Amino acid sequence: MTGKTMNNEMHMENKGHRWRKRVWLFPFVALAMLLLLGAIVQFLWNAVIPGLTGWALISYPKAIGLLVLSKILFSGPRMGPWGGRWGHARRGPTPWMMRGRWKDLSDEDREALRSRWREHCGRGPWHPSGEERGTEEKGPVQ
């Protein structure tokens, strides 16, 4: 084993070890973020909503409840930086996966894929000719 390879392996080991040491911080950071965002929601609600609608002021626990409810209603069950399993499966491959696949394609395959994209999506305003699918002149509307 060369010195450079050994140093890389030791660096990767230490990096993983440092991460495991800090994993216990996650619940505390998540709780701190929840409390901070709850205070922000309460401040914004009490500053804006009663003046606009005449609704009552809300307390801090209600602001946290509103924050959690909005997270459930508007974000769904996604977890993790890319939406966890559900979000990733719904969105398909990530951009860096596609970049790797694109590099592996031959020139003929790339051109075939581009032509399929054009058929499916049209040319669009970014195309040099400026032509877009379905924009031919149809005459005056009567």
C-alpha positions in Angstrom: 0.0 0.0 0.0 1.4 3.4 -1.0 1.7 6.3 1.4 -0.9 8.3 -0.4 -3.5 5.5 -0.4 -2.9 4.9 3.3 -3.3 8.6 4.1 -6.6 8.7 2.1 -7.9 5.6 4.0 -7.0 7.1 7.3 -8.6 10.4 6.4 -11.8 8.7 5.4 -11.8 6.6 8.7 -11.3 9.8 10.8 -14.0 11.6 8.8 -16.5 8.9 9.6 -15.5 8.7 13.2 -15.9 12.5 13.6 -19.4 12.3 12.2 -20.4 9.5 14.6 -19.2 11.6 17.5 -21.5 14.5 16.5 -24.6 12.5 15.6 -25.9 13.0 19.1 -26.2 16.7 18.5 -28.9 16.3 15.8 -31.9 16.1 18.3 -30.7 19.2 20.1 -30.2 21.2 16.9 -33.6 20.1 15.5 -35.3 21.1 18.8 -33.5 24.5 18.7 -34.6 25.1 15.1 -38.2 24.2 16.0 -38.2 26.6 18.9 -36.6 29.4 16.9 -38.9 28.9 14.0 -41.9 28.8 16.4 -40.9 32.2 17.8 -40.6 33.6 14.2 -44.0 32.3 13.3 -45.5 33.8 16.4 -43.9 37.1 15.8 -45.0 37.3 12.1 -48.5 36.1 12.9 -49.0 38.6 15.7 -47.5 41.4 13.6 -49.5 40.8 10.4 -52.6 38.7 10.7 -54.6 40.6 13.4 -54.2 43.9 11.5 -55.3 42.3 8.2 -58.1 40.1 9.3 -59.0 41.0 12.9 -58.1 37.5 14.1 -56.7 37.0 17.6 -53.0 36.9 18.6 -51.5 33.5 19.1 -49.4 32.1 21.9 -46.0 30.5 21.5 -47.3 26.9 21.8 -50.0 27.6 19.2 -47.3 29.0 16.9 -45.3 25.8 17.2 -48.4 23.8 16.5 -49.1 26.0 13.5 -45.5 25.4 12.3 -45.8 21.6 12.7 -49.2 21.5 11.0 -48.0 23.5 8.0 -45.0 21.2 7.7 -47.3 18.2 7.7 -49.8 19.7 5.3 -47.4 21.4 2.8 -44.3 19.2 2.9 -45.7 15.7 3.2 -43.7 12.8 4.6 -40.4 13.7 2.9 -37.3 13.5 5.1 -33.6 14.0 4.4 -32.0 16.5 2.0 -33.6 15.1 -1.2 -36.9 13.9 0.2 -35.8 10.5 1.5 -37.1 7.4 -0.2 -40.5 8.8 -1.2 -39.2 12.0 -2.7 -36.3 10.4 -4.5 -38.4 7.7 -6.0 -40.9 10.3 -7.3 -38.4 12.6 -8.8 -36.3 10.0 -10.6 -32.5 10.1 -10.9 -30.6 13.0 -9.4 -28.8 15.5 -11.7 -25.3 14.2 -10.9 -26.5 10.7 -11.8 -27.7 12.0 -15.1 -24.5 13.8 -15.7 -22.6 10.6 -15.3 -24.9 8.8 -17.7 -24.6 11.6 -20.2 -20.8 11.4 -20.2 -21.1 7.6 -20.9 -23.3 8.1 -24.0 -21.8 8.0 -27.5 -22.3 11.0 -29.8 -25.0 9.1 -31.8 -26.9 8.3 -28.6 -26.7 11.9 -27.4 -28.1 13.2 -30.7 -30.9 10.6 -30.6 -31.8 11.7 -27.0 -31.7 15.4 -28.0 -34.1 14.7 -30.9 -36.5 12.8 -28.6 -36.4 15.8 -26.2 -37.2 18.1 -29.1 -40.1 16.0 -30.2 -41.4 15.8 -26.6 -40.8 19.3 -25.5 -40.7 21.4 -28.6 -37.9 23.8 -29.6 -38.7 26.6 -27.2 -37.5 30.3 -27.3 -33.9 29.2 -26.5 -33.5 27.6 -29.9 -31.5 29.6 -32.5 -34.3 29.5 -35.0 -36.8 30.7 -32.4 -39.4 28.3 -33.7 -41.6 26.6 -31.3 -43.8 23.5 -31.8 -47.4 24.4 -32.6 -46.8 28.1 -33.3 -47.6 28.1 -37.0 -50.0 30.8 -38.2 -53.6 29.8 -38.1 -55.2 33.1 -39.3 -57.5 35.4 -37.4 -59.7 34.1 -34.6 -63.4 34.5 -35.4 
